[in-house]
Amino acid sequence: MGGLIAAAGAWLAECRDLLLPRGCAGCDRPDETLCPACRATFAERRSWRVPGTAFPCHACAEYRGAARQAILAWKDHDDVELDRVFAQAMERCVADACGAGLPPWTARVDRMSSGDLGRHAVLVVPVPSSPRSVRRRGRVHVRPLAEAVRAAIVRGGGEAVVSEALAVRGVNAKSVEASDVRSRRRRLDGGIAQRPGRALRGRSVVLVDDIVTTGATVVQCARAVERAGGRVVAAFALAHTPRPGAVSVTRCGISAG
């Protein structure tokens, strides 16, 4: 039955592509979800520290050019075919950040009893959007990225679970084009909090976002986690807007397939 459903889905996708051919989300090259050249813009691991935090941030790309166009198509124009492409980029970024071994904050499965699994797992927490934005998109668009981060940690031998443990309260949706750090932090101050019923106390948390611009949202998420008794140990994003300060860049490599 599952095979029939998959075959029907593939046939419908082929019909759609014949009737409404798509172009690359980054450059509009015909018949590509994201062409090899545009995929290559997500083949980096850009690492830095947001002022006011003690943990590293990592991003797959710089938020400009083809990368910016592709992210906007995915985020604001419902190009969900990019979910898989961006998830692959995120997995590679996490794997590169972990290097040959898991970070010290990642609990190893082979060192835990079955009762400890889950209790000591790293929490992979998507940076929340406003309820209005979620309703408009009809989805939690960062969730596939968070699942990719979890998968990369598990593939490396660690234990991790995705938890939508944070929520936006009483602030406007963030704007990725905002440029003033202080104004963004004032607007967001106290506007992100622990979601009721989601335990954070004593947990190591990895934040996952689509774009990091000023870093104000990351700072507010970290503060919310700390207020709830947890600790943010790293943050990952698809892209970031460079700010003054040191950013290290390494090439991860992304297959064209």
Helices and strands as residue ranges (DSSP letters): H 2-19, H 36-39, G 40-42, E 44-48, E 57-62, H 65-76, H 82-98, G 109-111, E 122-126, H 131-137, H 143-155, E 160-162, E 166-168, H 181-188, E 192-194, E 204-212, H 216-227, E 231-240, E 248-251
